[in-house]
Amino acid sequence: MRLLRSLLAGSRGAAPARPRTPAKPQRARDSQRARVYRAEHAAFMADSALPLRPYGWLTSLAAARAFVGHVAAHPAVVARWPDPARPDRSLLAGLEVTDGRGRRSAASYIGRHAIALPVRYRMRWVALHECAHVIARALHGAEPGYAPHGAEFAGAYLALCGLVLGPDAHSRLAAAFRAEAVRVR
């Protein structure tokens, strides 16, 4: 009202204060991100003699979708992370897998039940990494102090690797997590 009066009166006083926007809730610092990435590299990429078959490439988007569908329907995944609305399905059921067009890296989307797997990131362990983000966010995303690569994510990722890729992948990733001091819950 004061502004309107000053404009009508023609005065050129000080500009009115801008209304304050509500402060965004502070997200926890993602302090484990680099350590998780280094551990993944050590576990799944560093050994050139490692046979890529169990951990390796998904040859197409259709293969990536089929793999994620297999993970979502895996009995151990359903038992460990049931969907609260439908306990006969996992939290990953219905997860959309997009081609990641225009993205430089793989991602899981916040607010959308989807992950993106660009061509160069279509590997089984990368798909499980993104699935672990979906699980950790669904279970712990609303908690204060939740970090995208925090201990909850690392625990889900390690468990997924063991359940889906097998004990060798689990032990490789667990050893790499220990070497990089990645916290796991």
C-alpha positions in Angstrom: 0.0 0.0 0.0 2.8 2.3 0.9 4.4 1.7 -2.5 1.2 2.5 -4.3 0.8 5.8 -2.4 4.4 6.8 -3.2 4.0 6.0 -6.9 0.7 8.0 -7.0 2.4 10.9 -5.2 5.4 10.7 -7.5 7.9 10.4 -4.7 11.2 8.7 -5.3 11.9 7.2 -1.9 13.9 4.1 -1.2 12.8 1.0 -2.9 10.5 -1.2 -0.8 12.0 -4.3 0.8 11.5 -7.5 -1.2 9.4 -10.1 0.5 11.5 -12.9 1.9 11.2 -16.2 0.3 11.0 -19.1 2.7 14.4 -20.8 3.3 15.0 -24.1 1.6 15.6 -27.0 3.9 19.3 -27.7 4.1 20.4 -31.0 2.7 23.1 -32.9 4.4 26.5 -32.7 2.8 27.1 -35.7 0.6 30.5 -36.4 2.1 30.8 -40.0 0.9 30.1 -39.4 -2.8 33.7 -39.4 -4.0 34.6 -42.4 -1.7 31.7 -44.4 -3.1 32.8 -43.7 -6.7 36.4 -44.6 -6.0 35.3 -47.9 -4.3 33.1 -48.8 -7.3 35.9 -48.2 -9.6 38.2 -50.4 -7.5 35.6 -53.1 -7.2 34.3 -53.3 -10.8 36.6 -51.5 -13.2 40.2 -51.4 -12.0 41.1 -55.1 -12.6 41.5 -55.5 -16.4 41.4 -59.3 -15.9 38.0 -59.2 -14.3 35.4 -61.0 -16.4 32.8 -58.3 -17.2 30.0 -60.7 -17.7 28.5 -60.7 -14.2 29.1 -57.0 -13.6 29.3 -55.7 -17.1 27.6 -54.1 -20.0 23.9 -54.1 -20.7 23.9 -54.0 -24.6 20.8 -52.0 -25.1 18.1 -49.9 -23.3 15.8 -53.0 -23.6 18.4 -55.1 -21.9 18.8 -52.4 -19.1 15.0 -52.4 -18.6 14.9 -56.2 -18.5 17.7 -56.3 -15.9 16.0 -53.7 -13.7 12.8 -55.6 -14.0 14.6 -58.8 -13.0 16.1 -56.9 -10.0 12.7 -55.5 -8.9 11.0 -59.0 -9.1 13.9 -60.9 -7.5 12.4 -62.7 -4.5 15.2 -61.6 -2.1 14.7 -58.0 -3.2 10.9 -58.2 -2.7 11.5 -59.8 0.8 14.0 -57.2 1.9 12.4 -54.0 0.4 8.6 -54.6 0.0 6.4 -51.9 -1.3 4.2 -50.7 1.6 1.2 -50.4 -0.7 1.7 -53.8 -2.2 3.9 -56.1 -0.1 4.0 -58.7 -2.8 6.2 -56.3 -4.9 9.5 -54.5 -4.2 10.0 -50.8 -3.9 11.6 -51.0 -7.3 8.5 -52.4 -9.0 7.5 -50.3 -11.9 10.8 -48.4 -12.0 11.1 -46.6 -15.3 14.5 -46.8 -17.1 15.1 -44.0 -19.5 17.9 -43.7 -22.0 19.4 -40.6 -20.3 19.4 -38.6 -23.5 21.3 -35.4 -22.9 22.8 -36.5 -19.6 26.5 -37.0 -18.9 26.0 -39.6 -16.3 23.5 -42.1 -14.9 20.9 -40.7 -12.4 17.9 -41.5 -10.3 15.2 -38.8 -10.4 13.8 -37.2 -7.3 10.0 -37.1 -7.3 9.8 -39.6 -10.2 10.1 -43.3 -10.0 12.7 -43.5 -12.7 16.4 -43.8 -13.4 18.5 -42.7 -16.4 21.1 -44.9 -18.0 23.0 -43.2 -20.8 24.8 -45.6 -23.2 28.2 -45.3 -21.6 26.8 -46.2 -18.2 24.7 -49.2 -19.1 26.4 -51.6 -16.7 24.8 -53.9 -14.2 26.6 -52.4 -11.2 25.6 -48.8 -12.4 22.0 -49.9 -12.6 22.2 -51.3 -9.1 23.8 -48.1 -7.9 20.8 -46.1 -9.2 18.3 -48.7 -7.8 20.0 -48.3 -4.4 19.3 -44.5 -4.6 15.6 -45.2 -5.2 15.5 -47.6 -2.2 17.4 -45.3 0.2 15.4 -42.3 -0.8 12.1 -44.1 -0.4 13.1 -45.4 3.1 15.2 -42.5 4.5 14.8 -39.5 2.2 12.5 -37.6 4.5 14.9 -38.0 7.5 16.9 -35.0 8.5 20.6 -35.4 7.6 19.8 -37.8 4.7 22.7 -37.7 2.2 22.3 -39.2 -1.3 25.5 -41.4 -1.0 25.2 -41.8 2.8 25.3 -45.0 4.9 21.7 -46.0 4.1 22.5 -45.8 0.3 25.7 -47.7 0.8 24.0 -50.5 2.7 21.3 -50.9 0.1 23.8 -50.9 -2.7 26.0 -53.5 -1.0 23.0 -55.7 -0.3 21.7 -55.4 -3.9 25.1 -56.3 -5.3 25.2 -59.4 -3.1 21.6 -60.5 -3.9 21.7 -59.8 -7.6 25.4 -60.1 -8.7 26.4 -62.7 -6.2 28.9 -63.2 -3.3 32.0 -62.3 -5.4 30.6 -58.8 -6.3 29.5 -58.3 -2.7 32.9 -59.2 -1.3 34.7 -57.0 -3.9 32.5 -54.0 -3.1 32.6 -54.6 0.7 36.4 -54.7 0.6 36.5 -51.5 -1.6 34.1 -49.8 0.8 36.3 -50.7 3.8 39.4 -49.4 1.9 37.7 -46.1 1.1 36.2 -45.8 4.6 32.6 -45.7 3.2 30.1 -45.9 6.1 27.5 -48.6 5.6 24.2 -49.1 7.5 
